[in-house]
């Protein structure tokens, strides 16, 4: 038999940027996509509407990368997108002149497509700790096709 033209949705590739989730199943702390941005919900409430209306979810969320506030309303029975958020830890090997970091994961695979932004407090701290000779481990958060250094920890060099 020929393969089905539309494979089963639960067999989607790992490259999916988001997964559908019912608006009524979201809660404070959940991740949700609003206007194409991956956000973390900071305020969530539902309201009942008229006799034949649908309950609506009112969502206030902050972009996980920029902290920008977004709001959305959706009937609780409708699907919204929940971004696939991945955290990975890398050891910082070097910072290039253009601000791009040379990173290495636990399997010694190198990554060099993430840069430190000027004026970003965490990024400035990463740079300072690294220039101080400390061993720096950077947490890279990826969601919706964006990857950014969001946290770090250090161990003192011997």
ZICORTA-V67490 format. One record per residue. N is the residue number from 1. RES is the residue in three letters. BURIAL is + if it has 16 or more other ideal C-beta (glycine too) atoms within 10 Angstrom, else -. Layout:
N&RES&BURIAL  N&RES&BURIAL
This chain:
1&UNK&-  2&UNK&-  3&UNK&-  4&UNK&-  5&UNK&-  6&UNK&-  7&UNK&-  8&UNK&-  9&UNK&-  10&UNK&-  11&UNK&-  12&UNK&-  13&UNK&-  14&UNK&-  15&UNK&-  16&UNK&-  17&UNK&-  18&UNK&+  19&UNK&-  20&UNK&-  21&UNK&+  22&UNK&-  23&UNK&+  24&UNK&+  25&UNK&-  26&UNK&+  27&UNK&-  28&UNK&-  29&UNK&-  30&UNK&+  31&UNK&+  32&UNK&+  33&UNK&+  34&UNK&+  35&UNK&-  36&UNK&-  37&UNK&+  38&UNK&+  39&UNK&+  40&UNK&+  41&UNK&+  42&UNK&-  43&UNK&-  44&UNK&+  45&UNK&-  46&UNK&-  47&UNK&-  48&UNK&-  49&UNK&-  50&UNK&-  51&UNK&-  52&UNK&-  53&UNK&-  54&UNK&-  55&UNK&-  56&UNK&+  57&UNK&+  58&UNK&-  59&UNK&+  60&UNK&+  61&UNK&+  62&UNK&+  63&UNK&+  64&UNK&+  65&UNK&+  66&UNK&-  67&UNK&-  68&UNK&-  69&UNK&-  70&UNK&+  71&UNK&-  72&UNK&+  73&UNK&-  74&UNK&+  75&UNK&+  76&UNK&+  77&UNK&-  78&UNK&-  79&UNK&-  80&UNK&+  81&UNK&+  82&UNK&+  83&UNK&+  84&UNK&+  85&UNK&-  86&UNK&-  87&UNK&-  88&UNK&-  89&UNK&-  90&UNK&+  91&UNK&-  92&UNK&+  93&UNK&-  94&UNK&-  95&UNK&+  96&UNK&-  97&UNK&-  98&UNK&-  99&UNK&-  100&UNK&-  101&UNK&+  102&UNK&-  103&UNK&+  104&UNK&-  105&UNK&-  106&UNK&-  107&UNK&-  108&UNK&-  109&UNK&-  110&UNK&-  111&UNK&+  112&UNK&-  113&UNK&-  114&UNK&+  115&UNK&-  116&UNK&+  117&UNK&-  118&UNK&-  119&UNK&-  120&UNK&-  121&UNK&-  122&UNK&+  123&UNK&+  124&UNK&-  125&UNK&-  126&UNK&+  127&UNK&+  128&UNK&-  129&UNK&+  130&UNK&+  131&UNK&-  132&UNK&-  133&UNK&-  134&UNK&+  135&UNK&-  136&UNK&+  137&UNK&+  138&UNK&+  139&UNK&-  140&UNK&+  141&UNK&+  142&UNK&+  143&UNK&+  144&UNK&+  145&UNK&-  146&UNK&-  147&UNK&+  148&UNK&+  149&UNK&+  150&UNK&+  151&UNK&-  152&UNK&+  153&UNK&-  154&UNK&-  155&UNK&-  156&UNK&-  157&UNK&-  158&UNK&-
